[in-house]
């Protein structure tokens, strides 16, 4: 990516188009089961095929967006999303729907990879990722309020995603083009923070799988276990996504003031409790409480995870790889949720998914602590015997951007010792202080060499 950060809103738009399919997965899976006569497991497999195709695109493009430039892959991804989801919306046979969903999923993954690479190059990756989640949550919430009243079977959700990709197309004109060919060394550079990145990517796979296992069957929990209508469930989901908007806005305001470890660790524990509450609900109140609490905290944690992955590599490779690993987990979620719910029931499924979520809380927190540093507050960074660096920058009129902002992660400082060659002083290199040759000058000497 260019060293000069571009405007964030085109990345937010492309991010929204890429993520929207995953947010609409419950209604896609539910409508495939009802209107195409598929079983619960079969409709879950279709959703998994869509998301696996999306993850494949992410793994394929990891580290290559910088080479091609963001504009071309973003446009290719949007074209594939429009064509694939449009085909799935118009088709009436299961094979064509599956093929269209997989093509559209590859387009969604391509758009998401471009957005993730661009977000990593921003000055504040967490703020940009929060804006992206805010946009996709608002879009999905509006669709959940609208789709149940319009009917249309499986066609309407797929058509909505294709339309969103079409609307986003003009924003790609503001993305950068291909980067001129240069030295091959930077492109071949090894991934930084390899251990932390692998732990984060593996944890996001498990974390996303647990989240989407519940998300994929939430609609069926409301219908089969709680006895709600599709309109009521759509209203609950819209309220939950609306609460998610508030959560993302709160995360954007909070920023890095508490670091990343506290929001990620504490938020994951709350998510695990919400999963158990929602899956064991027998009334509208418990079901709505679990879904709203879960969807409030889930995007907050996800925004910090995306920001953490982006901070590991400014070229965005870990952001794309971690996002693709998350897509694999999201793809496995509907199948896992369908199998667990059919074999053990919804409450037991919730306990298993809650345990999986808690399992990754410790690794996430460890990575955030290891790579994120402490919050940068006055007094946390001092010069030798001097004032705090952040405070000093405010009082001395330092150049903007030369010193990290308050709340930013502290940067590691390494002292480098250089060998010093000692020379014997040459008498000719010294002269008396004051005008040369002036009578009556002081006998003090100054080391002002004429060379």
C-alpha positions, 0 to 999 in steps of 0.5 A, a space after each residue: 500500500 502507499 505510504 501515504 494513507 488514503 481516505 478511509 470511506 472507500 475501504 469502509 464501503 468495500 468492507 461492508 460489501 465483503 462482510 454483509 454475506 456473513 451478517 445475513 447468514 441466518 436468514 440465508 440458511 433459514 430461507 434455503 431450508 424453508 423455500 428449497 426444501 433442504 434439511 437443516 444440515 444441508 442448508 448449513 452446508 450451503 452457508 459453509 460453502 459460501 464462507 469457505 469460498 470467501 476464506 479461499 479468496 483471502 488466503 489467495 490474496 494475502 500479501 498480493 494486494 500491494 502488488 496488484 493495487 487495491 482498485 483492480 482486485 476490489 472491482 473483480 471481487 465486486 463483479 464476482 459478488 454481483 454475478 454470483 449472488 445475482 445468479 443465486 437469487 435468480 436460480 430455482 435449482 439447488 445446484 445453481 444456487 450453490 454455485 452462485 453462492 460460492 462465486 459470490 462468496 469468493 467475490 466477498 472474500 476478495 473485497 474483504 481482503 482488499 479492505 483488510 490490507 487498506 485498513 492495516 495501512 491507515 494511521 488508526 486501524 482500529 478506528 477504520 475497522 470500527 467504522 467498517 463494522 458500524 456500516 455493515 451492522 447498520 446495513 444488515 440491521 436495516 435488511 433484517 427489518 425489511 426482508 421478513 415483510 417482503 417474502 421472496 424466499 431465498 431470492 431476497 437475501 442474495 439479491 440484497 447482497 448483490 445490490 450492496 456490491 453494486 452500490 459500492 462499485 463507485 467507491 473503488 475509483 478512490 482506491 489506489 492503482 497498481 504500485 510501480 515495480 520496485 526492488 523485490 526485497 520488501 515483497 519477499 520480507 518475512 512476516 513479522 511477529 510470526 508466533 503471535 500472528 499464528 496464535 491470533 489466526 488460530 484463535 480467530 478460527 475457533 472464536 469465529 466458529 463458535 460465534 457463527 455456530 450460534 448465529 447460524 441457528 439463532 433463527 431456528 432457536 427462536 422458531 423451534 425452542 421459543 416459538 417466535 414468528 419470523 417477523 418477531 425474530 427479525 425485529 430481535 435481530 435488528 434490535 441486536 444489530 442496533 445495539 451492536 452499532 452502539 457497541 462499535 461506536 463506544 469502541 471507537 470512542 474508547 480507542 486504545 485508552 485501555 489497550 487491547 487486552 482488556 476489551 478482548 479478554 473481558 469481552 470474550 468472557 461476556 460473549 461466552 455467557 451470552 451464548 449460553 443464555 441465548 441457546 438455553 432461552 425458553 422465552 422472548 425475554 431471555 432470547 432477546 437479552 442473550 442476542 442483544 448482549 451478544 451482538 453488542 459485545 461481539 463487534 467490539 471484540 472483533 474490531 479490536 481483533 482486526 486492529 490487533 492483526 493490522 498492527 502486526 504488519 503494516 502491509 496488512 498480511 496478518 490482517 488478511 490471513 487472520 481474517 481468512 482464518 476467521 472466515 474458515 471458522 465462520 464457514 464451519 460454524 453453521 455445520 457445527 451448530 446444526 450438528 450439535 443442535 440436532 445431536 445434543 439440543 440447543 442448551 448443550 450446544 450453547 454450553 459447548 460453544 461457550 466453552 470454546 469461546 472461553 478457551 481462546 480468551 487467554 491466548 487472545 489476551 496474551 497476544 494483545 499484551 505481548 504485541 500491544 504494549 501499555 497504553 501511552 499516557 503522560 509519564 509512561 515514556 520519559 527521556 532520561 531525566 526529562 518530562 514525559 514524551 507525550 506531555 513534552 510534545 504538547 508543551 514544546 510545539 512538536 511537529 504533529 505526528 512526530 510523537 505518538 498520540 495519548 492512548 497509542 501503544 507504546 513503541 519499543 526503544 532499543 539502545 544502540 552502542 557505537 564504538 568510539 575511536 579515541 584520538 590524542 588531542 592535537 595542540 594545533 586544533 585548539 586556540 584561545 577563546 575570543 577574537 583570534 590574536 586579540 590582546 588581553 584575552 582569557 587563557 580559557 581554551 575552547 575545542 573549536 577546530 578550524 576544520 
